[in-house]
Amino acid sequence: MRKAATLLGILAGVLTLACSTMTTAVDYDHTVDWSQFHTFALAEGTKDPSKGWTVAASNPDVVVYSHVVLSSEKQWNATSMGGFGYRGWGGMGGMATATQTNIPIGTIIVDMVNPRTHEMIWRGTAQDQVSGTGADRGQVQQAMQAIFKNFPPSSGKS
């Protein structure tokens, strides 16, 4: 439990997701009978996304894995001060500069695995630009709420 709390603290400090650009996605095995699951175990990370499920110390119905991916995307900004003249008549050249900025991106991935079959049955992700200052660290909880908004999915079997 302490390991999960420590990892969650790291998640909150590192991911600092900003609401304005957050994207989330969920995919799952549509053939799974979700009514058979009532317990889960956290393998690492994330808070209890229970929605009626309870944490099981042994023999869980589902094992929940969380992953944190930190990366950066390059953004190029170009500025120019154009020259003057007409095409074909020469003229004076302008000056242009291009600068590269690395935009830090944080991604949370939550996978659910059926421990009996070892098959992944559900995945949720949230991705956003991170500030690096910690000013928006409360966004991790919003990201988790967005991922689990429609959880559990309707059962694939009747």
N, C-alpha and C positions, 0 to 999 in steps of 0.2 A: 504493500500500500504506500509505503514511504517512497519507494522508487517511482511509482506512478505520480505521486504528488510533486516530487522533484522534477520529473520530466514535464509535468504540466506547467510548473513554474518557469522552466526553460522555454517552453512553448510560448507562454505569455510574454516573456521578456524578449524573445527573439523574433517572433512572427509579427507582432504589432500591426495587425492588418487594418487597413483604412477602408472604410465602407464604400467609398465612391467608386472604386474600381474592382471590388471583389467579384469574382466569378465562382460559382459552385456547380457541381455536377454530381449526379448519383446514377449508378447502374447496378443492377442486381439480376440474379437468376430468376426469371419469371416462372419457372416450373417448380420452385420451392414452395412447400406448404409452410408458410410463416407462422401458422397457429401452433405448430409443434414446438416452437422455441419459447422458453420462459426464463432461462437463466443465461448468463454469459460470464466470461472471465476476461479481464484486461491483460493482454500480453505485454503491452507497454503503452505509456502515454495517456492520452486524453481522459477527460472526465466521463463519468457514468452517463451514457446517453440512454438511460433505462427505458423510459416510456412504458412502464409496467413490467419491465424485466428486473431481475435481481442479480446481484453479483454472487457467483458460486465459487466457493473455495476449491471444489473438486468436481469433476465430471460436468463441465458446463455444456449447454446445448450449442453455444456459439463462442468462438474465440475472437476477440476484437484486437486488431493490431493498428497502431497509429504510426504514421511516418511523417517526418518533417523534412522538407526539401528547401534549402536556401540556394538561390541562384541569382544571376543578374542578367539583365537584357541591356544591350547596347542601344543608346539613342544618339543619333547624330543631329547636330544643329549647325546649319550653314548660315553665314551672314556675308553679304556682299555689298560693296560700295561700287556701283557700276561706273564704267567709263562713259565717255561721250563720243559722238561721231556717228557716221552713217555707214551702213553696210556697203562695202566696196570702196569707201572713201578713206579708209584708215581710221583715224580717231585715236583716242587715248584709252589705254587699257584700264580696267578696274582692279579692285582688290577683293579677294574672297578669303574667308577663313571657315574652317569646319572644326567643330569641337565634338569630342565623344564624351558622353556621360554614361556611367553604369548605373542602371536603375535596379536596386535590390528587390527581388521577388521572393515571397514566401508562399509555400504550398503545404497544406495539411492534407494528408491522405488517411482515411480510415477504412480498413478492410475487415470484413467479417468472414470467418472461415468455419465451415462445419467440421468439428474435430473428428467425427466418425469417418467422413469421406475425404477429408483434407482438401476439399474444394472451396474456392472462394465463392460466396453466395451474395455478397453485397459490397459495394465500394462507393464512398462519398469523398469528394474533394472540394477544397476551397483554395483559391489563389488570389493574391493581391500584392500590390506594391507595399513594401515595408518601409517605415520611416527611419529606423535605426536609432531614433532618439528615445523611444519608449513612451512617447506622448500619446500614442493611440493603442496601447497594449490591451485595452478592454475589448478590442475587436475580435480577439480569439474566441471569446464566448459567443459573440454574434455569428462568427463563422461556423461554430459547432451547431448553434441553433438553426442556421440556414441549411447545413448538411442534413440534420435530422428532422427537418420541418415535416416531411411526409413519411416519417418512419413510425412503425414498420410498414412496409408495402403491403398491399392486399395479397392474400394467399393465392398462389398459382394453382393450387388444387382445391377442390371443393369437398 
